[in-house]
Amino acid sequence: MKKRIPQISPSERRMYGAFFCVIVVLFALCTAYTRFSPLELVQNSDNFWAFLREDFLPPAIPGAAKVENIINSIFVTVAMALAATTTAAILAFFVSLFGSESVSPFPKMAKVVRGFAAFLRNIPALVWAFILFSSLGIGTGVGVVALCITSFAFMVRAFAETMEDISQDCIESLQAVGASFPQRVAHGVLPSCLSGFLSWYLYCIEVNIRASTIVGMVGGGGVGLVLFSYIKSFRYNVACSIILLIAAMVIAVDLVTGRLRGELAK
Amino acid sequence: MNNGIRIAAPRRTRAGKLRIDCLEKNRAVPAFLGVVAGLTVLSLFFLQIDWLRLASRIPDIGSIFWKLLHFDLSRLDLIGEALLETLSITVLSTLYSLVLGLLFGMLAADNIFRVRWFSRLLKSFFTFLRAVPTPVWVLLMMVCLGMGASAGIAGLCVHTTAFFTKSFAESFESIPDETLEALEATGVGRLGIFLNAVLPSTLAQIIAWTGMRLEVNFSECAILGMVGAGGIGFVISSCIQGYEYGTAGVAIFLVFLIAYGIERVFVQIKKRIR
């Protein structure tokens, strides 16, 4: 009998084994519950391709007035994402100062601030949109507020973690020489954390460009609403060109933020 | 005294105080901040939001929350069923995409098979898939599979697979070339290198990405509900539109609890792995 030298330790092996078993059991349970099988997808793929070929392609261009409308709605979507993210970032910066135990002047309050952010963050943006639309009515302003809430909560957590990671000693030594809270923030936190904050900000822009399209679909305005109205009236080939336009917008924003991230991290 | 070391004169402000700002600043940062501030003000003007009217309705938010907090437990069976469906959709879409993402990530990383044009092609294809919003994919899948959970799973899978492919390929590419070369020198095949060197050393990152995506996929349940692919999102949107705030409140609260639970579990797992 050939005896092999085990490549990983037995305890680790047991852990991975248990992990794998849990995943398999979960998979089986969920498949049984939803009766989903990928084979169904293959079987119905004729349907899918026929729909894509006949209804979606080729992408059609509507009349000139509508094109102008669509282009305008793209700008509305970008403006919504930008306004929401920047407002959220400014608010999140001030709140996260109180949410980080090492920086905050009231360390005991930090848990409360973080708990509040966790509450806002764990309710999906679209559910916030539903709640706000039913209380404030439909419109771009409400869409901006809905986007603002989730990205604010996300950035409070991200900013607070960035502060905990970087500037522990720096803050302490500033405190020891008697710097006040605003001085500690301006000379301790900001110089060392700003690039981290900006990269989270850029990430949020990317997320919000996608989210503002989706929030737009349920009544936030912008290109999402235009797309949804074309889909609901079964004009799929116009919808197809709008989808391509959205994809181009998202890719363009991703390229810009990617470039900026490289530039700002220097 | 004069040993060749010259100390620069301390920098002073005009008033004669010592300057305490940093010498090596990144000049791009203030420019970026300025541009962003300008663009934000422009876009706020462009959107023409009637802030006063919005502000006057703020008390309504309070009343909505008050209504949502009057939990109505009479339709708990419906909520439970929808919640189980959403959880199944989340788990299945993440697992299927994990397998597909590992496969495509392996093909798309340009240090494993070293077919540059192929990995380029694959990456740009998945970039396109990622750029199209999720509801569109779910709607497309609904044409193919009909209403229900299957369309939700398949629709989420498209986006999640594209996300995993990109992030896994990036993780794989961050592995130092020396490791790969050492294995290559001992005569291990391409697949062997992937299974024995690349996969184990990126395992922690893969688990972190999976956890993050599980959270995202769970919160996309609202999107699925919006287009009619079932799950808890549908219950929430239809209850709010039908003014059954009590039921919607219970559903939203349960969504919050589960999302929070998933987040906590993965924070613990990440700590354990480090």
Interface residues (C-beta under 8 A of the other chain):
Chain A: I23 L26 F27 L29 C30 T31 Y33 T34 R35 F36 P38 E40 L41 N44 S45 N47 F48 F51 L52 F75 V76 V78 A79 M80 L82 A83 T86 T87 A118 F119 N122 I123 P124 A125 L126 V127 F130 I131 L132 S134 S135 L136 G137 G139 T140 G141 V142 V144 V145 H187 P191 L194 S195 L198 R210 T213 I214 M217 V218 G224 L227 I231 I243 I246 A247 A248 V250 I251 D254 L260 E263 L264 K266
Chain B: I20 C22 N26 A28 V29 F32 V36 A37 L39 T40 L42 S43 L44 F46 L47 I49 D50 W51 L54 R57 D60 I61 S63 I64 F65 L68 L84 E85 L87 S88 I89 V91 L92 L95 Y96 T127 F128 R130 A131 V132 P133 T134 P135 V136 L139 L140 M141 V143 C144 L145 A149 S150 I153 A154 S219 E220 C221 A222 I223 M226 G233 I236 S237 I240 Q241 I252 V255 F256 A259 Y260 E263
